[in-house]
Amino acid sequence: MTLETPQAIRGTQDIFGAEAEAFQHVVATFERIRRLYRFRRAEMPVFEKTAVFSRSLGETTDVVAKEMYSFDDRGGESLTLRPEFTAGLARAWITDGWQQHAPLRIATHGPLFRYERPQKGRYRQFHQLDAEIIGAAEPQADVELLAMADHLLRDLGIADGVTLQLNTLGDASSREAWRNALIDYFEGHRALLSEDSQDRLQRNPLRILDSKDPRDKPFTADAPGIDEYLSGEAQDFFGAVTAGLDAAGVAWMRAPSLVRGLDYYRHTAFEFVTDRLGAQGTVLGGGRYDGLIETLGGAHTPAVGWAAGIERLAMLVGEVAEGRSDATVVVEDERALALGHRALAALRNAGLAADLIASGSPRKRFDKAVKSNTRAILALGWGAEGATTRVRNVDGDAPRIEAVIAGLSAA
């Protein structure tokens, strides 16, 4: 019987070579920016109790209803592979006593899981960067996170062609007044709306505003805008955010149709978008979620955060060449093999990335090293007085390599 070769699960990917280098470049840049902005690092569980996500994301959202990977463990408890980071961080804020660090600036990254139709830049196992400020009610927190996101995109070299779209959802009273106005308006057009929008009308009318269905477009254009319902406090908050962005040199544009459907979102909502990824144009997005932690049983806690897909950022970065070695040790005579191992260890201990070539035809080993695109070659042979060494420099640091080898000889 012929055994069938296992295939990768649909919606997953094996990341290798130049793609893996681009992926790692995104993560390394994020980690450097995180430290510049003094965000603390967190590592979060890859699964949580299902209630963490169903209560925070909403039972009727597509993520909870259709996309979560949920299962019962052996104890009969329902667990879910995390579809996003924020809910788990909010849970940890409550259960781990992180309130003592308020305002907490925290960042993480890693794999997430959603059962949805795979497409360009979107997978069922995907990876995100995530940054949050929890316990800060001031608009300055929103400005800080947006400046951090802008800095990240600039340092990745992908800021050209990426636009920050910004909106306000107002405070609780503003949002409720706007919500009621939207219900009244869309009720007058119910029969002509798409089925999804008809379903959302009473429970989540804000979601109709970002509908992609062409049947909804004629009505969303003339729907009431949030600005008509903003309280004075909400206007001041949004004004402080935009003024802060202007002062920080972060370009933005107003996007009145940018919304967040869940009731715990307040004030700032934002997305960094591009036309370089086709229909899936959002590369980084987030907003203020002042009511989330209450939904998980905690005290009222203001918070703001963003997430970015690593795969999409890596696609924009493009191919990143795999790193060259600083030195390649070539053993041209088997009697010099022990010295080759010692030299390899010494070079690496000195902070130099190094490879060893000691197999195959001895006559072709040096040529193999030349073709390996190394910065320098340390060739080890054997003469009448024992091991011989010679360094061929390409664009490396020959004196440093020679100093390492001299240290070995002295030892």
C-alpha positions in Angstrom: 0.0 0.0 0.0 1.3 3.4 -0.9 1.2 5.9 1.8 -0.3 9.3 0.9 2.1 12.2 1.5 0.7 14.7 4.0 0.0 18.1 2.6 0.0 21.5 4.3 -3.4 22.5 5.7 -5.3 24.9 3.5 -4.7 28.5 4.7 -1.3 27.8 6.2 2.1 28.5 4.7 5.7 27.3 5.0 7.8 30.5 5.2 11.3 30.1 3.8 14.2 31.8 2.1 13.7 35.4 1.1 10.1 35.5 2.4 11.3 34.3 5.8 14.0 37.0 5.8 11.3 39.7 5.0 9.1 38.3 7.7 12.0 38.4 10.2 12.9 41.9 9.1 9.4 43.1 9.9 9.5 41.5 13.4 13.0 42.8 14.1 12.1 46.3 13.1 9.0 46.2 15.3 11.0 45.0 18.2 13.5 47.9 17.7 10.7 50.5 17.5 9.0 49.0 20.5 12.1 49.6 22.6 12.4 53.1 21.3 8.9 53.9 22.4 9.4 52.1 25.7 6.7 49.5 25.2 7.0 46.4 27.4 7.0 42.9 25.8 4.4 40.3 26.5 4.1 36.6 25.4 0.5 35.5 25.5 -1.2 32.0 25.4 -2.1 30.8 22.0 -5.5 29.7 23.3 -7.9 31.1 25.9 -11.3 30.2 27.3 -13.8 30.7 24.5 -15.7 33.3 26.6 -12.7 35.7 26.4 -13.3 36.1 22.7 -17.1 35.6 22.5 -17.7 38.3 25.1 -15.2 40.7 23.8 -15.8 40.4 20.1 -19.6 39.9 20.4 -21.6 36.7 19.9 -23.0 37.9 16.6 -19.8 39.0 14.9 -18.5 37.0 11.9 -15.3 36.2 13.8 -17.2 34.5 16.7 -20.0 33.0 14.7 -18.0 31.7 11.7 -14.3 32.0 12.0 -13.0 30.9 15.5 -11.2 27.6 16.0 -12.9 26.4 19.1 -12.8 23.0 20.8 -13.6 21.2 24.1 -10.6 20.1 26.0 -10.5 16.8 28.0 -12.1 18.5 30.9 -15.1 19.6 28.8 -14.2 23.3 28.8 -14.5 25.2 25.6 -11.2 26.7 24.4 -10.4 28.8 21.4 -7.2 29.4 19.4 -6.7 33.2 19.6 -8.2 35.1 16.6 -6.7 38.4 17.9 -4.5 39.7 20.7 -6.5 42.5 22.4 -9.0 40.3 24.2 -6.2 38.2 25.8 -4.3 41.2 26.9 -7.5 42.6 28.4 -8.0 39.4 30.2 -4.4 39.4 31.5 -4.9 43.0 32.7 -7.7 41.8 35.0 -6.3 38.4 36.1 -2.6 39.2 36.4 -2.7 42.5 38.3 -1.3 44.5 35.5 -3.3 47.5 36.8 -0.3 48.4 39.0 1.6 49.3 35.8 -1.1 51.8 34.5 -0.8 53.3 32.0 0.7 50.1 30.6 2.4 50.3 27.2 2.6 46.7 26.0 3.5 45.0 22.7 3.4 41.4 21.4 3.5 39.5 18.2 2.8 35.9 17.0 0.4 33.6 15.2 -3.4 34.0 15.2 -6.1 31.7 13.8 -9.3 32.4 11.9 -11.3 30.0 9.7 -11.9 32.2 6.7 -11.4 32.1 2.9 -7.7 32.3 2.2 -6.7 35.1 -0.2 -3.7 37.3 -0.9 -2.0 38.3 2.3 -4.7 36.5 4.4 -4.3 33.0 5.9 -6.1 30.8 8.4 -2.9 30.8 10.5 -1.5 34.3 10.2 0.8 36.6 12.2 0.3 40.0 13.7 2.2 42.7 15.5 0.2 44.3 18.3 0.7 47.4 20.4 -1.6 48.7 23.2 -1.7 51.4 25.8 -4.1 50.3 28.6 -5.2 52.6 31.4 -4.7 55.9 29.6 -7.7 58.1 28.8 -5.7 61.1 27.3 -5.6 61.8 23.6 -1.8 61.8 23.8 -2.0 58.0 24.1 -3.7 57.8 20.7 -1.1 60.2 19.2 1.8 58.1 20.7 0.5 54.9 19.2 -0.1 56.4 15.8 3.3 58.0 15.8 4.8 54.6 16.6 2.9 53.0 13.7 4.0 55.7 11.3 7.6 55.3 12.5 7.4 51.5 11.9 6.1 51.9 8.4 8.8 54.5 7.6 11.6 52.3 9.0 10.3 49.4 7.0 10.6 51.5 3.9 7.0 51.1 2.9 5.4 54.4 4.0 5.2 55.8 0.4 1.7 55.0 -0.9 0.4 54.2 2.6 -2.2 56.6 4.0 -3.4 57.0 7.5 -7.2 57.3 7.5 -8.7 58.7 10.7 -12.1 59.1 12.2 -13.9 59.6 15.5 -16.7 57.5 16.9 -17.3 60.0 19.7 -17.9 59.3 23.4 -20.7 57.0 24.6 -23.5 59.6 24.3 -22.3 60.8 20.9 -22.1 57.2 19.6 -25.6 56.3 20.9 -27.2 59.4 19.3 -25.5 58.6 16.0 -26.5 55.0 16.2 -30.2 55.9 16.7 -30.0 58.4 13.7 -28.5 55.7 11.5 -31.3 53.2 12.4 -34.0 55.8 11.6 -32.3 56.6 8.3 -31.6 53.0 7.1 -35.1 51.8 8.2 -36.4 54.1 5.4 -34.4 52.1 2.9 -34.6 48.6 4.5 -36.1 46.8 1.5 -33.3 48.0 -0.8 -30.4 47.1 1.5 -28.4 43.9 1.1 -29.4 41.0 3.3 -26.3 41.5 5.6 -27.2 45.1 6.1 -30.8 44.3 6.8 -29.6 41.9 9.5 -27.3 44.5 11.0 -29.7 47.3 11.0 -31.0 47.1 14.5 -28.1 45.4 16.3 -25.1 47.0 14.5 -26.0 49.8 12.1 -22.5 51.3 12.0 -21.3 48.2 10.1 -23.6 49.2 7.2 -21.4 52.2 6.6 -18.4 50.1 5.6 -20.4 47.6 3.6 -18.8 46.6 0.3 -22.0 45.4 -1.2 -22.9 47.7 -4.2 -26.6 47.6 -3.2 -25.8 49.5 -0.1 -23.5 52.2 -1.6 -26.3 54.6 -2.8 -27.6 54.8 0.8 -24.3 54.9 2.8 -23.2 58.0 0.9 -26.1 60.1 2.3 -26.2 58.5 5.8 -26.0 60.8 8.8 -22.4 61.6 9.8 -20.9 61.4 13.3 -19.9 65.1 13.3 -23.6 66.0 13.6 -23.8 64.2 17.0 -20.4 64.8 18.6 -20.5 66.2 22.1 -18.2 69.1 23.0 -16.0 66.7 24.9 -15.8 64.4 21.9 -14.9 67.2 19.6 -12.2 68.4 21.9 -10.7 64.8 22.1 -10.6 64.4 18.4 -9.1 67.9 18.0 -6.4 67.1 20.4 -5.5 63.9 18.5 -5.3 65.6 15.1 -3.3 68.5 16.6 -0.9 66.0 18.2 -0.5 64.2 14.9 0.2 67.5 13.1 2.8 68.4 15.7 4.4 65.0 15.4 4.6 65.3 11.6 2.2 62.3 11.0 0.2 62.9 7.8 -3.5 61.8 8.0 -6.8 62.2 6.2 -10.3 62.2 7.5 -12.4 59.0 6.7 -16.0 59.6 7.9 -17.1 56.1 6.9 -14.4 54.4 9.0 -16.2 52.7 11.9 -16.0 50.0 14.5 -19.2 48.1 15.1 -18.7 47.0 18.7 -20.2 49.2 21.4 -17.1 49.4 23.5 -15.1 51.4 20.8 -14.9 55.1 21.5 -13.3 58.2 20.0 -10.4 57.4 17.6 -10.6 54.8 14.9 -7.8 54.5 12.3 -6.4 52.4 9.4 -3.2 52.7 7.4 -4.2 51.7 3.9 -2.5 51.1 0.5 -3.6 50.2 -3.0 -0.5 48.0 -3.4 -2.2 44.9 -2.1 -5.4 44.8 -4.1 -8.7 44.7 -2.3 -7.0 43.8 1.0 -5.6 47.3 1.4 -5.4 47.7 5.2 -1.9 47.1 6.6 -2.4 48.4 10.1 -5.5 49.3 12.0 -6.9 50.0 15.4 -8.7 52.4 17.7 -9.7 53.3 21.2 -11.7 50.7 23.1 -12.6 52.2 26.4 -15.4 49.8 27.2 -13.7 46.4 26.4 -12.4 45.5 29.8 -15.8 46.0 31.4 -17.2 43.3 29.1 -14.7 40.9 30.6 -15.7 41.7 34.2 -13.1 44.3 34.9 -13.4 48.0 36.0 -13.9 50.7 33.5 -10.5 51.1 31.8 -9.6 53.4 28.9 -7.4 51.8 26.3 -6.2 52.2 22.7 -4.3 49.9 20.4 -3.4 48.7 16.9 -2.5 45.5 15.1 -0.7 44.9 11.8 -0.5 41.7 9.7 3.1 40.6 9.4 2.5 38.8 6.1 1.1 41.9 4.5 3.9 44.1 5.8 6.4 41.6 4.5 4.7 41.6 1.1 5.2 45.4 0.9 8.8 45.1 2.1 9.5 42.6 -0.8 12.4 40.2 -0.9 15.1 40.6 1.7 18.3 38.8 0.8 19.6 36.2 3.2 22.5 37.5 5.2 26.0 36.9 3.9 28.6 35.2 6.1 31.4 37.4 7.5 33.8 34.6 6.9 33.9 31.1 5.4 36.5 28.7 6.8 37.7 26.3 4.0 39.6 23.2 5.1 41.8 22.3 2.1 43.6 19.4 3.8 41.9 17.0 6.2 44.8 17.3 8.6 43.7 20.9 9.3 40.1 19.9 10.1 40.6 20.3 13.9 42.0 23.8 13.4 39.0 24.5 11.2 36.6 23.7 13.9 38.5 25.8 16.4 38.7 28.7 14.0 35.0 28.5 13.3 34.2 28.6 17.0 36.6 31.5 17.6 35.2 33.6 14.7 31.6 33.1 16.0 32.6 33.9 19.5 34.1 37.1 18.2 30.7 38.0 16.7 31.4 37.1 13.1 28.9 35.0 11.2 30.9 32.1 9.8 30.5 28.9 7.8 32.7 25.8 7.4 33.4 24.0 4.1 35.2 20.7 4.8 33.4 18.2 2.6 33.5 17.4 -1.1 36.5 17.5 -3.4 39.4 19.3 -1.6 40.3 21.0 -4.8 36.9 22.5 -5.3 36.2 23.7 -1.7 37.8 27.1 -2.2 35.8 27.7 -5.4 32.7 26.7 -3.5 33.5 29.3 -0.9 34.0 32.0 -3.5 30.6 31.3 -5.0 28.9 31.4 -1.5 29.0 35.2 -1.6 31.0 35.4 1.7 32.8 38.6 2.8 36.1 36.8 3.5 37.6 33.3 3.1 40.0 31.7 5.6 41.7 28.8 3.8 43.4 26.2 6.0 46.0 23.9 4.4 48.9 21.8 5.5 52.7 22.3 4.8 56.0 21.0 6.0 55.6 22.8 9.3 52.0 21.9 9.9 48.8 23.9 9.3 48.9 26.9 7.0 46.4 29.8 6.9 45.7 32.5 4.3 42.9 35.0 4.3 41.2 36.2 1.1 39.3 39.4 1.7 36.2 40.3 -0.4 34.7 43.2 1.5 35.0 41.9 5.0 37.3 42.7 7.9 40.5 40.7 7.1 42.6 42.2 10.0 40.0 41.2 12.5 39.9 37.6 11.1 43.7 37.5 11.1 43.7 38.6 14.7 41.3 35.8 15.7 43.5 33.3 14.0 46.7 34.7 15.5 45.0 34.3 18.9 44.4 30.6 18.1 48.1 30.2 17.2 49.2 31.9 20.4 47.0 29.6 22.4 
